[in-house]
Structures are given as C-alpha cells and as structure tokens.
C-alpha cells in the first residue's frame, strides 16, 4: 500500500501509507484499564496515558499513534482482545493519515 516514492542517491524508496489509531470513548471501560492498554499496547508513559485517557473522556476519541497498516491493525486487534477478556467494550479504529 505505498503512497509515496522518494529517490535518494539514485535509490528509490517506497514509503508505506500511515494510519492513525484512535481510541473511542464508552461509558463502561474504566480509566485504569484504558491507561493500562495505552502503556502496554501503545508503549505510552504513565503521564502520556493519563493525558490521552482524559482526552478520550472529554472529546469522545483521541489519537494514540501513527503506524503502517499492519502494525495499526495488530494494535487494534490486541486492544479489542484484551478489552473483551476484561469485559469492557473499548474500541479502537484507524484512519488513513
């Protein structure tokens, strides 16, 4: 899924499309669980995780990272799997950048 070709020193580099992963707010998933997902799946610091969680709560969604398609998909699937195992409806989506 390339979007851009860059030529450097006569070498053609194909850059993959990037996707923004967003967490969506719901009325059931706890702040603590969202913070834990952000730390474990998205490798955010405690402070970053708290700030993103508050933004999701206030605005309904928040971007948590930008990744190539396959990595974004794996992170979304991992988030959904962990949330369902814990009994939460937390959802993540991706949007092309």
VEXPA-917806 format. One record per residue (C-alpha): residue number from 0; residue in three letters; x, y, z. Coordinates in steps of 0.25 Angstrom, whole numbers. Layout:
N
{NUM; "ala"; {X; Y; Z}}
...
***
This chain:
97
{0; "unk"; {0; 0; 0}}
{1; "unk"; {11; 10; -4}}
{2; "unk"; {7; 25; -4}}
{3; "unk"; {20; 32; -7}}
{4; "unk"; {33; 29; -15}}
{5; "unk"; {45; 36; -10}}
{6; "unk"; {58; 36; -18}}
{7; "unk"; {71; 37; -10}}
{8; "unk"; {85; 35; -17}}
{9; "unk"; {78; 28; -29}}
{10; "unk"; {71; 18; -19}}
{11; "unk"; {56; 18; -20}}
{12; "unk"; {50; 17; -6}}
{13; "unk"; {35; 14; -5}}
{14; "unk"; {28; 19; 7}}
{15; "unk"; {16; 12; 13}}
{16; "unk"; {3; 18; 16}}
{17; "unk"; {1; 22; 30}}
{18; "unk"; {-11; 21; 39}}
{19; "unk"; {-15; 28; 51}}
{20; "unk"; {-20; 19; 62}}
{21; "unk"; {-31; 25; 71}}
{22; "unk"; {-38; 20; 84}}
{23; "unk"; {-53; 23; 85}}
{24; "unk"; {-60; 27; 98}}
{25; "unk"; {-70; 18; 104}}
{26; "unk"; {-78; 18; 117}}
{27; "unk"; {-73; 5; 123}}
{28; "unk"; {-58; 4; 121}}
{29; "unk"; {-50; 9; 133}}
{30; "unk"; {-39; 20; 133}}
{31; "unk"; {-30; 10; 139}}
{32; "unk"; {-32; -1; 128}}
{33; "unk"; {-30; 10; 117}}
{34; "unk"; {-17; 15; 124}}
{35; "unk"; {-12; 0; 124}}
{36; "unk"; {-15; -2; 110}}
{37; "unk"; {-8; 11; 106}}
{38; "unk"; {4; 7; 114}}
{39; "unk"; {5; -8; 109}}
{40; "unk"; {0; -8; 95}}
{41; "unk"; {4; 6; 91}}
{42; "unk"; {16; 8; 100}}
{43; "unk"; {12; 21; 106}}
{44; "unk"; {18; 27; 118}}
{45; "unk"; {8; 28; 131}}
{46; "unk"; {7; 43; 128}}
{47; "unk"; {4; 41; 113}}
{48; "unk"; {-6; 30; 116}}
{49; "unk"; {-13; 39; 126}}
{50; "unk"; {-14; 51; 117}}
{51; "unk"; {-19; 42; 105}}
{52; "unk"; {-30; 36; 114}}
{53; "unk"; {-35; 49; 119}}
{54; "unk"; {-35; 54; 104}}
{55; "unk"; {-43; 42; 100}}
{56; "unk"; {-53; 44; 112}}
{57; "unk"; {-55; 59; 109}}
{58; "unk"; {-55; 59; 94}}
{59; "unk"; {-60; 45; 90}}
{60; "unk"; {-47; 40; 84}}
{61; "unk"; {-32; 42; 83}}
{62; "unk"; {-21; 38; 74}}
{63; "unk"; {-11; 29; 81}}
{64; "unk"; {-1; 27; 70}}
{65; "unk"; {2; 27; 55}}
{66; "unk"; {7; 13; 49}}
{67; "unk"; {8; 6; 36}}
{68; "unk"; {-5; -2; 33}}
{69; "unk"; {-1; -16; 38}}
{70; "unk"; {4; -10; 51}}
{71; "unk"; {-8; -2; 53}}
{72; "unk"; {-17; -14; 51}}
{73; "unk"; {-9; -22; 61}}
{74; "unk"; {-10; -12; 72}}
{75; "unk"; {-25; -10; 69}}
{76; "unk"; {-27; -25; 70}}
{77; "unk"; {-19; -26; 83}}
{78; "unk"; {-27; -15; 89}}
{79; "unk"; {-40; -21; 86}}
{80; "unk"; {-36; -35; 90}}
{81; "unk"; {-31; -30; 104}}
{82; "unk"; {-43; -22; 106}}
{83; "unk"; {-53; -33; 103}}
{84; "unk"; {-45; -42; 112}}
{85; "unk"; {-46; -32; 123}}
{86; "unk"; {-61; -30; 120}}
{87; "unk"; {-60; -16; 114}}
{88; "unk"; {-66; -10; 101}}
{89; "unk"; {-53; -2; 98}}
{90; "unk"; {-52; 1; 83}}
{91; "unk"; {-40; 6; 74}}
{92; "unk"; {-41; 10; 60}}
{93; "unk"; {-31; 14; 49}}
{94; "unk"; {-32; 26; 39}}
{95; "unk"; {-22; 28; 28}}
{96; "unk"; {-13; 39; 30}}
***
